[in-house]
C-alpha cells in the first residue's frame, strides 16, 4: 500500500513537471513572437514641388441653359363664358391680336342704359344752369345734377373698360406653348388661359467669377455653341452684368443669342468670351497624385516627415491639375518616390 502511494505521487510530479516545461516553452515562443520588429528608419529619397497659386491658362468659357427671350401668361381681365378661342397649341400670335372673346352682353346693355342716362343728365345740367341764373332753383340742386352727370360719365368709362377686357389680346408676339381654355368654359378675373413664349431670340445666364467679370462689359460680343449642333457658332451679346455677386463672389451674366435658328429653349450651350481667363487657382503636377483623380491623395513633406493628404481636385490643365481643397499655397508635395511612402515615413528631399 505504501509502495503504491509513492508510485502515484511520483507520477503526479512527473505530469506537473511536463506541464510546467510546456508552459515555459510556450511562453518563450509567445515572447519571441511579440518582440517588436525592427523598423527601418532610413529616410526615403523624394523630390518635391511647392504648391502655388497660378492663373488658369485657358479660354474664358462658361456653360448654361438657353431660356426664352420673353415668357408671359395669357390672363382673363374679366369674368364670363368664353365665346371664342382664336389659337391652338403651337400657334404663332402677334402682339395685340385677339386671342379669346368672353361674353360681355350684360355690360353692353348696361353701357347703353348709362349712355341714355348721360344724355338726360346732360340736358338737366343745361336746364338747371338756366334756372339757377334766373334764381328759379338752388345752387344745391344744380350741384347735385352736375354730380349725377359726372358719376354717369365715370360709370360709362368703367363699363367700357370691362367690355374691352372681355376681349383678351396677345401681350407679346410669340408662340403658344400652353393652352388652358376651351369655348364654353366660364372664367374668372385673373384666370390663366395659356402661355406665350417669345423665342425669336434666346438668352442664357452664366456665373462668372470676380477676377473675370471685370474684363467683361455690356454690349460685348461672344460666341455661343451647342454640343448637339457640333460645328455651329451663333452670335451672342452680353446684355446684363449683375452689379452684385453672390457669397462665392460670382456674378450672373446674361447673354442674348441673336439668329438662334434651330436652337431651342432648354438646350445646354457653351459661351466663349473669346479671351483668356484671369482666374487663379492652386495647381500641382498631375504626377503628384498617388492614385487617380477618382481617389486623389498626395504626400506632403513637413520637417522631413511624409504626411498623407486627401485632396479635392478640379479641372485638368494639361500636365497640371487644379486643387480645390486639402492643400494650401506653400505646401511641399512629393512628385517622385511617393510609391515607397507611408504616413509618417521619414524622407530626404533630393534635387
Residue, then its C-alpha position, 0 to 999 in steps of 0.5 A: x500500500x505504501x509502495x503504491x502511494x509513492x508510485x502515484x505521487x511520483x507520477x503526479x510530479x512527473x505530469x506537473x513537471x511536463x506541464x510546467x516545461x510546456x508552459x515555459x516553452x510556450x511562453x518563450x515562443x509567445x515572447x519571441x513572437x511579440x518582440x517588436x520588429x525592427x523598423x527601418x528608419x532610413x529616410x526615403x529619397x523624394x523630390x518635391x514641388x511647392x504648391x502655388x497659386x497660378x492663373x488658369x491658362x485657358x479660354x474664358x468659357x462658361x456653360x448654361x441653359x438657353x431660356x426664352x427671350x420673353x415668357x408671359x401668361x395669357x390672363x382673363x381681365x374679366x369674368x364670363x363664358x368664353x365665346x371664342x378661342x382664336x389659337x391652338x397649341x403651337x400657334x404663332x400670335x402677334x402682339x395685340x391680336x385677339x386671342x379669346x372673346x368672353x361674353x360681355x352682353x350684360x355690360x353692353x346693355x348696361x353701357x347703353x342704359x348709362x349712355x341714355x342716362x348721360x344724355x338726360x343728365x346732360x340736358x338737366x345740367x343745361x336746364x338747371x344752369x338756366x334756372x339757377x341764373x334766373x334764381x328759379x332753383x338752388x345752387x344745391x340742386x344744380x350741384x347735385x345734377x352736375x354730380x349725377x352727370x359726372x358719376x354717369x360719365x365715370x360709370x360709362x368709362x368703367x363699363x367700357x373698360x370691362x367690355x374691352x377686357x372681355x376681349x383678351x389680346x396677345x401681350x407679346x408676339x410669340x408662340x403658344x406653348x400652353x393652352x388652358x381654355x376651351x369655348x364654353x368654359x366660364x372664367x374668372x378675373x385673373x384666370x390663366x388661359x395659356x402661355x406665350x413664349x417669345x423665342x425669336x431670340x434666346x438668352x442664357x445666364x452664366x456665373x462668372x467669377x470676380x477676377x473675370x467679370x471685370x474684363x467683361x462689359x455690356x454690349x460685348x460680343x461672344x460666341x455661343x455653341x451647342x454640343x448637339x449642333x457640333x460645328x455651329x457658332x451663333x452670335x451672342x451679346x452680353x446684355x446684363x452684368x449683375x452689379x452684385x455677386x453672390x457669397x462665392x463672389x460670382x456674378x450672373x451674366x446674361x447673354x442674348x443669342x441673336x439668329x438662334x435658328x434651330x436652337x431651342x429653349x432648354x438646350x445646354x450651350x457653351x459661351x466663349x468670351x473669346x479671351x483668356x481667363x484671369x482666374x487663379x487657382x492652386x495647381x500641382x503636377x498631375x504626377x503628384x497624385x498617388x492614385x487617380x483623380x477618382x481617389x486623389x491623395x498626395x504626400x506632403x513633406x513637413x520637417x522631413x516627415x511624409x504626411x498623407x493628404x486627401x485632396x479635392x481636385x478640379x479641372x485638368x490643365x494639361x500636365x497640371x491639375x487644379x486643387x480645390x481643397x486639402x492643400x494650401x499655397x506653400x505646401x511641399x508635395x512629393x512628385x517622385x518616390x511617393x510609391x515607397x511612402x507611408x504616413x509618417x515615413x521619414x524622407x530626404x528631399x533630393x534635387 
